[in-house]
Each structure stands twice: as C-alpha cells, then as structure tokens.
Amino acid sequence: MNPGKKIYFLSDFHLGSPDHASSLVREKRIVEFLEEIRKDAAVIFIVGDMFDFWYEYRTVVPRGYVRLLGKLAEITDSGIPLHFFVGNHDMWMKDYFQKELNIPVYFEPHAFEFNNKKFWVGHGDGLGPGDHGYKMMKKIFRNPICQWLFGILPPYMGMGLANYLSRRSRHVTGAADDKFYGEENEWLITYCKDMLKQQHYDYLVFGHRHLPIDFTLKGGSRYINLGDWIRYYTYAVFDGDQLTLTTRYPELENKIVRH
Ligand SMILES: [Mn+2]
C-alpha cells in the first residue's frame, strides 16, 4: 500500500427498502461518502446486501440505484479496485457487476493481505452454529434450477414475490438484533474462533449482523462487524497499519460495540 492510502469496508445498504423515498436519501449519503473516500482509497470493499433485493435477468437488471451504480463505475474507471461480496439479499448476481462495472463479485468469504496484515472478509450469512432454517433456504436460493425457474417468472411477479420475502425476512430478524448477545452467543464470534484454529488472520470482517462490533479475540485478532447504512452509517478503514471501525456521523459513535 502506498503511504497515505487507505482501505475501506462497508456493507448492508439495503437499497430499495423500506420505500423509494427513504432509500434514495440513504443512497445519496452513500454516494457522497464514496466520493469523499475516493481521494485516499487504495481499495474499497462492499460486503453484501447492497440491495434489499437484486436479481439479474439474462438481459435486464432491476430499475433504480443509478446514482450508486454510476459512482461505482466512476471509481473503478479511475483505477481504484472495488470488491463486492454478495449478501443474503443480493446473491442473485450473474456478470453485470463484472462486465459493466469491472467489479469482482465474491460468493464466499475470501482472504486478502495488505501490508502483512491478513484479512478474512465475507458477508457472514449462514456461518457459525445454528440458523438451520436459513442454511436450508440458502441451498434453495443458490440452486441453479431454482434460480432458473425464478427467472422465467414475469419480473412483476418474481420481483413482487422477492420483495415480499425480503421484507418478511427482515421482520423475522429485525429489532432484536440491535443488542450484543455476548461472546458465547454471537454466532460470528464462534465462527471466527473456529477459523482462527486453522489459520491466523488479523481481521475477520463481516456484515449481515446490522450491529457494528469491534471484538478483540484471544491472540489479538479482531472480529469486525460493519454494522449497516440504515441506522449506523458505519465503516472500517485500514490505514496500512491500524484498522478502525467508525461511523460517518460522530453522534452515532457510542452505538459501536467495542470489546
Ligand atoms: Mn443485511
């Protein structure tokens, strides 16, 4: 990494939700933030659930989000690499991001190394113990035949069904998520501990939890949860030496769980 350059991580914008007007307010905030970090970004990671629902038909993509998509194109065109990890709300990506935006798309967690620091990055859904209902659903969602069947539905039906399910899933996992369950009960902490038994990482960075968490594990590795851009506007920034989890809006700083 060049001195003065930084690596940014953010996730869980859920654009499209809960309605067009409030999504647009968030989208503009995200675009403004991206424009600002462009000045010193070496790499940008967007770690899933960019959209509340996304499905790429063979020749058509969902309408909307032009400000964000345009900004992403501008960033990669200017030579700043951007990595995207699919989340549980936007895993139905094919090759639009790669072809149109020059953004690699990851469907599984992936390792990176910068300045001798090891990062393990992923959205975080379906990892760790429990959540068997979702793990089964994920198999169906990821199944090529199921995806093909969904794709032959007329979009007004497919998108309608998907938006309904997407909202229902948030209803199920919603409000209770805003408190920290403790080291033993946070399933991504359990997952991180298992990962660290096999290999050392300095930072294990996830989204999905919708609660910003900076948790130091035994041995000094840190589990970072990126929070979201709905309630927290949080992001992690690596300056080449240190990683910091912070928020765009200082008044939200005390919402970050640090342990
Ligand atoms: Mn999410």
Boltz pocket constraint, residues with backbone or C-beta under 6 A from the ligand:
constraints:
  - pocket:
      binder: B
      contacts: [[A, 12], [A, 14], [A, 48], [A, 49], [A, 87], [A, 89], [A, 208], [A, 209], [A, 210]]
      max_distance: 6.0
